Amino acid sequence: MQPRLSWLVTKPSSLLYIPFLICTMWASRIATMKELKRIVESLAVLHPFDMSVDDKLRYFFVGLQVLFFFTMTAHVVFVCFVADKCKFLKLQPATAFAWVLYVGVAGLPFFMELFDMYKFQREIMLRKRKTK
């Protein structure tokens, strides 16, 4: 089974997940401190706290970096798992590469599709063993 690019827009989880990943990547790797300071100063929610804008910005920035680090770690774990399961499912190299690429970029929505396929295939194999 080949992964479908349309899953990025048809699955509700990916519609939430992809913008979230892009925002954390932007905030933790691309944005400058000046941009982030302007954004934090404009957030009315953070004004009641008795902290300077620089302190708020530092905590916000560190939190986003930690979040981005854990997201990337999860993607690496997903990719390793997918590579192993593609071998188990005996997929063609081009199909396996597509699964690894899509899971590496989009993460959980594609991972869940392959995992469901893996569980289904494994259940079929176990039933065949029981009947022998």
Backbone as a chain_set.jsonl record, in Angstrom:
{"seq": "MQPRLSWLVTKPSSLLYIPFLICTMWASRIATMKELKRIVESLAVLHPFDMSVDDKLRYFFVGLQVLFFFTMTAHVVFVCFVADKCKFLKLQPATAFAWVLYVGVAGLPFFMELFDMYKFQREIMLRKRKTK", "coords": {"N": [[0.839, -1.179, 0.0], [0.644, 2.092, -0.913], [1.63, 5.235, 0.483], [-0.526, 8.082, 0.696], [-0.548, 11.367, -0.498], [-2.772, 12.931, -0.183], [-3.724, 12.368, 2.33], [-2.688, 14.242, 4.031], [-4.436, 16.382, 4.003], [-6.927, 15.253, 4.351], [-7.099, 13.913, 6.731], [-8.029, 14.668, 9.979], [-6.226, 14.899, 12.16], [-3.77, 15.447, 10.968], [-4.228, 17.933, 9.893], [-4.142, 19.558, 12.093], [-1.684, 18.929, 13.165], [0.472, 19.438, 11.331], [0.551, 22.362, 10.921], [1.177, 23.02, 13.584], [3.715, 21.839, 13.922], [5.191, 23.311, 12.042], [5.017, 25.878, 13.16], [6.364, 25.537, 15.643], [8.888, 24.853, 14.685], [9.567, 27.189, 13.285], [9.582, 29.06, 15.413], [11.562, 28.047, 17.092], [13.882, 27.737, 15.593], [14.16, 29.458, 13.34], [13.118, 32.063, 13.696], [14.018, 35.347, 14.788], [15.289, 36.816, 17.818], [14.306, 39.369, 18.144], [11.918, 39.376, 16.644], [10.445, 37.47, 18.085], [10.31, 38.775, 20.55], [8.699, 40.946, 19.943], [6.311, 39.614, 19.35], [5.715, 38.35, 21.825], [5.418, 40.592, 23.468], [3.06, 41.575, 22.441], [1.168, 39.76, 23.256], [-1.563, 39.686, 25.164], [-2.305, 37.987, 27.17], [-0.094, 37.277, 28.667], [0.623, 39.546, 30.085], [-0.387, 40.006, 32.79], [1.358, 38.625, 34.496], [4.08, 39.021, 36.727], [6.642, 39.666, 35.383], [9.476, 40.543, 33.44], [9.478, 41.427, 29.944], [11.615, 40.267, 28.644], [12.202, 38.055, 30.303], [9.836, 36.578, 30.024], [9.995, 36.052, 27.319], [12.32, 34.527, 27.195], [11.583, 32.184, 28.644], [9.446, 31.325, 27.058], [10.731, 30.914, 24.602], [12.639, 28.925, 25.271], [10.878, 26.899, 26.049], [9.599, 26.379, 23.591], [11.796, 25.459, 22.138], [12.417, 23.099, 23.522], [10.063, 21.668, 23.101], [10.167, 21.427, 20.284], [12.502, 19.881, 20.055], [11.686, 17.435, 21.275], [9.652, 16.749, 19.499], [11.09, 16.332, 17.119], [12.675, 14.201, 17.972], [10.702, 12.257, 18.341], [9.917, 11.953, 15.677], [12.218, 10.802, 14.557], [12.26, 8.365, 15.931], [9.833, 7.304, 14.988], [10.468, 7.066, 12.245], [12.532, 5.132, 12.301], [11.092, 2.949, 13.301], [9.207, 2.652, 11.252], [10.862, 2.01, 9.074], [11.764, -0.503, 9.88], [9.322, -1.926, 9.989], [8.482, -1.768, 7.358], [10.236, -3.519, 6.197], [9.347, -5.862, 7.373], [6.794, -6.01, 6.248], [7.461, -6.491, 3.683], [7.679, -4.579, 1.592], [8.052, -2.889, -1.575], [11.142, -1.257, -2.516], [10.798, 1.468, -3.378], [8.251, 2.088, -2.391], [8.648, 1.672, 0.35], [10.54, 3.682, 0.805], [8.944, 5.921, 0.289], [7.101, 5.725, 2.421], [8.868, 6.068, 4.613], [9.835, 8.654, 4.082], [7.437, 10.217, 4.123], [6.537, 9.753, 6.746], [8.71, 10.788, 8.121], [8.487, 13.495, 7.509], [5.744, 14.251, 7.96], [4.964, 12.828, 10.192], [2.99, 11.609, 12.818], [0.276, 11.191, 11.613], [0.75, 9.69, 9.207], [2.293, 7.653, 10.244], [0.465, 6.259, 11.865], [-1.22, 5.168, 9.94], [0.487, 3.318, 8.611], [1.087, 1.708, 10.775], [-1.407, 0.589, 11.393], [-1.74, -0.937, 9.083], [0.394, -2.694, 9.426], [-0.41, -4.047, 11.803], [-2.704, -5.339, 10.857], [-1.619, -7.036, 8.86], [0.051, -8.611, 10.434], [-1.786, -9.896, 12.058], [-3.059, -11.503, 10.143], [-0.936, -13.197, 9.462], [-0.566, -14.514, 11.925], [-2.976, -15.908, 12.152], [-2.722, -17.65, 9.976], [-0.628, -19.26, 10.913], [-1.859, -20.514, 13.06], [-3.723, -22.144, 11.798], [-2.205, -24.067, 10.577]], "CA": [[0.0, 0.0, 0.0], [1.421, 3.331, -1.08], [1.064, 6.367, 1.226], [-1.171, 9.076, -0.163], [-0.345, 12.757, -0.112], [-4.077, 13.504, 0.179], [-3.955, 12.169, 3.753], [-2.312, 15.461, 4.753], [-5.582, 17.285, 4.116], [-8.164, 14.54, 4.657], [-7.079, 13.425, 8.109], [-8.109, 15.815, 10.898], [-5.038, 15.03, 13.003], [-2.676, 16.084, 10.228], [-4.568, 19.344, 9.714], [-3.693, 20.248, 13.303], [-0.3, 18.59, 13.471], [1.432, 20.078, 10.429], [0.776, 23.774, 11.301], [1.842, 23.047, 14.886], [5.127, 21.541, 13.701], [5.781, 24.451, 11.339], [5.148, 26.99, 14.126], [7.448, 25.273, 16.595], [10.155, 24.93, 13.957], [9.841, 28.607, 13.045], [9.893, 29.759, 16.658], [12.772, 27.572, 17.76], [15.072, 27.694, 14.752], [14.258, 30.452, 12.286], [12.763, 33.411, 14.135], [15.023, 36.089, 15.548], [14.826, 37.219, 19.142], [13.548, 40.607, 17.993], [10.566, 38.994, 16.211], [9.77, 36.815, 19.2], [10.028, 39.766, 21.582], [7.541, 41.707, 19.478], [5.13, 38.756, 19.496], [5.423, 38.159, 23.248], [4.907, 41.859, 23.984], [1.694, 41.784, 21.972], [0.257, 38.791, 23.87], [-2.199, 40.27, 26.35], [-2.453, 36.943, 28.184], [1.104, 37.21, 29.502], [0.878, 40.799, 30.789], [-0.63, 40.021, 34.234], [2.462, 38.063, 35.264], [5.053, 40.014, 37.166], [7.94, 39.339, 34.777], [9.822, 41.418, 32.32], [9.251, 40.82, 28.632], [12.766, 39.414, 28.331], [12.039, 36.788, 31.013], [8.756, 35.842, 29.358], [10.511, 35.613, 26.028], [13.283, 33.455, 27.416], [10.845, 30.967, 28.99], [8.684, 30.95, 25.873], [11.692, 30.425, 23.612], [13.181, 27.654, 25.755], [9.781, 25.937, 25.965], [9.424, 25.978, 22.191], [12.944, 24.651, 21.731], [12.256, 21.767, 24.113], [8.967, 21.046, 22.363], [10.666, 21.074, 18.961], [13.447, 18.776, 20.233], [10.936, 16.202, 21.497], [8.949, 16.434, 18.258], [12.067, 15.751, 16.194], [13.041, 12.889, 18.51], [9.597, 11.35, 18.017], [9.975, 11.675, 14.241], [13.324, 9.864, 14.324], [11.797, 7.061, 16.418], [8.83, 6.847, 14.027], [11.143, 6.671, 11.0], [13.214, 3.855, 12.552], [10.058, 1.934, 13.414], [8.627, 2.46, 9.914], [11.845, 1.295, 8.252], [11.732, -1.897, 10.309], [8.042, -2.535, 9.624], [8.452, -1.903, 5.893], [10.955, -4.763, 5.92], [8.442, -6.937, 7.776], [5.685, -6.053, 5.292], [8.057, -6.828, 2.38], [7.293, -3.557, 0.614], [9.037, -2.54, -2.593], [12.009, -0.173, -2.024], [10.217, 2.796, -3.63], [7.136, 2.259, -1.458], [9.241, 1.823, 1.686], [11.138, 5.018, 0.86], [7.841, 6.879, 0.394], [6.611, 5.68, 3.796], [9.872, 6.682, 5.497], [9.84, 10.09, 3.805], [6.196, 10.835, 4.601], [6.52, 9.713, 8.209], [9.731, 11.729, 8.582], [8.014, 14.871, 7.342], [4.418, 14.513, 8.533], [4.888, 12.212, 11.501], [1.979, 10.725, 13.373], [-0.824, 10.73, 10.746], [1.217, 8.635, 8.315], [2.751, 6.554, 11.089], [-0.699, 5.479, 12.29], [-1.684, 4.392, 8.779], [1.372, 2.171, 8.421], [0.962, 0.84, 11.944], [-2.647, -0.176, 11.193], [-1.454, -1.922, 8.039], [1.264, -3.687, 10.053], [-1.212, -4.87, 12.712], [-3.567, -6.176, 10.036], [-0.778, -8.063, 8.23], [0.531, -9.497, 11.494], [-2.925, -10.727, 12.447], [-3.226, -12.498, 9.081], [0.146, -14.183, 9.61], [-0.828, -15.329, 13.12], [-4.078, -16.815, 11.816], [-2.181, -18.697, 9.112], [0.165, -20.161, 11.747], [-2.776, -21.31, 13.878], [-4.416, -23.124, 10.973], [-1.273, -25.115, 10.109]], "C": [[0.883, 1.242, 0.0], [0.81, 4.445, -0.22], [0.505, 7.414, 0.267], [-0.938, 10.479, 0.383], [-1.656, 13.412, 0.323], [-4.39, 13.318, 1.659], [-3.586, 13.409, 4.557], [-3.485, 16.409, 4.926], [-6.876, 16.57, 4.475], [-8.217, 14.024, 6.084], [-7.067, 14.613, 9.068], [-6.859, 16.002, 11.748], [-3.899, 15.721, 12.268], [-2.964, 17.559, 9.979], [-4.157, 20.168, 10.936], [-2.192, 20.09, 13.511], [0.712, 19.352, 12.62], [1.616, 21.562, 10.757], [1.489, 23.913, 12.647], [3.341, 22.815, 14.735], [5.831, 22.708, 13.013], [5.988, 25.618, 12.297], [6.273, 26.752, 15.122], [8.809, 25.332, 15.92], [10.537, 26.389, 13.725], [10.303, 29.287, 14.327], [11.209, 29.307, 17.276], [14.019, 27.637, 16.9], [15.242, 28.891, 13.822], [14.061, 31.879, 12.792], [13.905, 34.063, 14.911], [14.429, 36.484, 16.9], [13.981, 38.488, 19.062], [12.096, 40.312, 17.585], [9.789, 38.376, 17.362], [9.425, 37.804, 20.309], [8.81, 40.597, 21.202], [6.253, 40.903, 19.658], [4.743, 38.601, 20.962], [4.883, 39.441, 23.864], [3.454, 42.082, 23.578], [0.693, 40.795, 22.582], [-0.302, 39.354, 25.171], [-2.314, 39.258, 27.481], [-1.274, 36.947, 29.152], [1.357, 38.48, 30.323], [0.589, 40.763, 32.284], [0.519, 39.468, 35.067], [3.499, 39.137, 35.564], [6.451, 39.605, 36.695], [8.219, 40.349, 33.692], [9.567, 40.672, 31.013], [10.409, 39.898, 28.271], [12.68, 38.066, 29.037], [10.957, 35.933, 30.366], [9.25, 35.253, 28.049], [11.471, 34.437, 26.19], [12.572, 32.137, 27.741], [10.051, 30.433, 27.799], [9.6, 30.293, 24.84], [12.26, 29.071, 24.015], [12.11, 26.568, 25.681], [9.558, 25.457, 24.545], [10.59, 25.141, 21.693], [12.849, 23.231, 22.279], [11.162, 21.004, 23.377], [9.42, 20.592, 20.975], [11.639, 19.9, 19.036], [12.706, 17.453, 20.416], [10.147, 15.785, 20.259], [9.899, 15.781, 17.259], [12.527, 14.375, 16.665], [11.964, 11.861, 18.19], [9.619, 10.991, 16.535], [11.087, 10.682, 13.918], [12.921, 8.457, 14.783], [10.768, 6.479, 15.453], [9.484, 6.337, 12.747], [11.86, 5.332, 11.182], [12.203, 2.716, 12.622], [9.474, 1.607, 12.042], [9.59, 1.687, 9.014], [11.848, -0.189, 8.599], [10.443, -2.588, 9.858], [7.869, -2.654, 8.113], [9.177, -3.171, 5.472], [10.068, -5.961, 6.251], [7.318, -7.117, 6.756], [6.146, -6.397, 3.877], [7.592, -5.868, 1.286], [8.411, -3.339, -0.393], [9.886, -1.372, -2.069], [11.417, 1.223, -2.238], [9.071, 3.086, -2.671], [7.655, 2.465, -0.04], [9.865, 3.209, 1.844], [10.051, 6.088, 1.003], [7.276, 6.903, 1.814], [7.588, 6.37, 4.755], [9.885, 8.197, 5.312], [8.594, 10.775, 4.369], [6.123, 10.843, 6.124], [7.558, 10.678, 8.768], [9.271, 13.164, 8.514], [6.726, 15.132, 8.118], [4.188, 13.829, 9.869], [3.694, 11.314, 11.747], [0.857, 10.31, 12.417], [-0.418, 9.589, 9.804], [1.699, 7.421, 9.1], [1.58, 5.664, 11.491], [-1.256, 4.637, 11.142], [-0.823, 3.15, 8.573], [1.249, 1.196, 9.581], [-0.315, 0.004, 11.851], [-2.444, -1.268, 10.148], [-0.587, -3.05, 8.607], [0.466, -4.608, 10.972], [-2.111, -5.834, 11.931], [-2.782, -7.336, 9.416], [-0.291, -9.071, 9.27], [-0.583, -10.432, 11.958], [-3.185, -11.821, 11.412], [-2.175, -13.594, 9.215], [-0.093, -15.086, 10.805], [-1.959, -16.308, 12.872], [-3.605, -17.956, 10.919], [-1.387, -19.717, 9.916], [-0.743, -21.067, 12.568], [-3.453, -22.399, 13.074], [-3.501, -24.253, 10.496], [-1.109, -26.216, 11.107]], "O": [[1.768, 1.388, 0.844], [-0.412, 4.589, -0.194], [1.015, 7.595, -0.839], [-1.111, 10.736, 1.574], [-1.642, 14.352, 1.117], [-5.235, 14.033, 2.199], [-4.113, 13.613, 5.651], [-3.529, 17.165, 5.896], [-7.84, 17.225, 4.871], [-9.3, 13.726, 6.588], [-6.189, 15.471, 8.98], [-6.468, 17.134, 12.032], [-3.147, 16.492, 12.865], [-2.033, 18.356, 9.864], [-3.857, 21.355, 10.809], [-1.518, 21.009, 13.977], [1.705, 19.857, 13.144], [2.761, 22.0, 10.865], [2.306, 24.815, 12.831], [4.146, 23.515, 15.35], [6.957, 23.05, 13.375], [7.026, 26.277, 12.251], [7.049, 27.661, 15.414], [9.777, 25.807, 16.513], [11.684, 26.78, 13.941], [11.301, 30.008, 14.327], [11.897, 30.101, 17.918], [15.126, 27.594, 17.436], [16.372, 29.295, 13.546], [14.761, 32.796, 12.361], [14.662, 33.385, 15.606], [13.212, 36.479, 17.083], [13.039, 38.655, 19.837], [11.162, 40.918, 18.111], [8.626, 38.709, 17.591], [8.373, 37.692, 20.938], [7.982, 40.915, 22.055], [5.228, 41.446, 20.069], [3.566, 38.711, 21.304], [3.98, 39.388, 24.7], [2.7, 42.72, 24.312], [-0.515, 40.982, 22.436], [0.419, 39.479, 26.161], [-2.41, 39.649, 28.645], [-1.444, 36.65, 30.335], [2.236, 38.477, 31.185], [1.286, 41.458, 33.023], [0.639, 39.814, 36.242], [3.751, 40.033, 34.758], [7.317, 39.249, 37.494], [7.306, 40.932, 33.106], [9.456, 39.446, 30.99], [10.198, 38.853, 27.654], [13.038, 37.041, 28.457], [11.127, 34.728, 30.181], [8.96, 34.104, 27.717], [11.435, 33.479, 25.419], [12.913, 31.094, 27.183], [10.0, 29.225, 27.57], [9.274, 29.247, 24.281], [12.352, 28.166, 23.185], [12.403, 25.438, 25.291], [9.35, 24.266, 24.313], [10.396, 24.211, 20.91], [13.166, 22.27, 21.578], [11.325, 19.823, 23.067], [9.088, 19.487, 20.545], [11.609, 19.017, 18.179], [13.057, 16.456, 19.783], [9.992, 14.592, 19.998], [9.547, 14.787, 16.624], [12.746, 13.48, 15.848], [12.27, 10.73, 17.813], [9.365, 9.841, 16.176], [10.898, 9.804, 13.077], [13.21, 7.474, 14.1], [10.822, 5.291, 15.133], [9.097, 5.292, 12.225], [11.797, 4.48, 10.295], [12.432, 1.642, 12.067], [9.269, 0.44, 11.706], [9.166, 0.801, 8.272], [11.927, -1.037, 7.71], [10.485, -3.727, 9.393], [7.175, -3.555, 7.642], [8.784, -3.825, 4.505], [10.036, -6.947, 5.514], [6.936, -8.243, 6.439], [5.324, -6.574, 2.977], [7.172, -6.285, 0.206], [9.581, -3.579, -0.094], [9.403, -0.579, -1.261], [11.529, 2.075, -1.357], [8.935, 4.21, -2.189], [7.163, 3.328, 0.688], [9.733, 3.836, 2.895], [10.221, 7.051, 1.752], [7.001, 7.974, 2.354], [7.178, 7.16, 5.605], [9.941, 8.939, 6.293], [8.703, 11.811, 5.025], [5.694, 11.829, 6.722], [7.312, 11.322, 9.788], [9.626, 13.971, 9.373], [6.626, 16.118, 8.849], [3.289, 14.225, 10.61], [3.423, 10.385, 10.986], [0.505, 9.131, 12.413], [-1.17, 8.63, 9.631], [1.528, 6.285, 8.658], [1.697, 4.439, 11.46], [-1.713, 3.515, 11.36], [-1.348, 2.053, 8.382], [1.303, -0.018, 9.38], [-0.301, -1.176, 12.199], [-2.923, -2.39, 10.312], [-0.809, -4.222, 8.303], [0.644, -5.825, 10.928], [-2.256, -6.999, 12.302], [-3.233, -8.481, 9.445], [-0.234, -10.268, 8.99], [-0.349, -11.612, 12.218], [-3.5, -12.952, 11.779], [-2.487, -14.778, 9.095], [0.146, -16.291, 10.727], [-1.899, -17.443, 13.346], [-4.037, -19.097, 11.082], [-1.459, -20.914, 9.636], [-0.443, -22.246, 12.756], [-3.734, -23.473, 13.606], [-3.989, -25.293, 10.055], [-0.364, -27.165, 10.862]]}, "num_chains": 1, "name": "protein.A"}
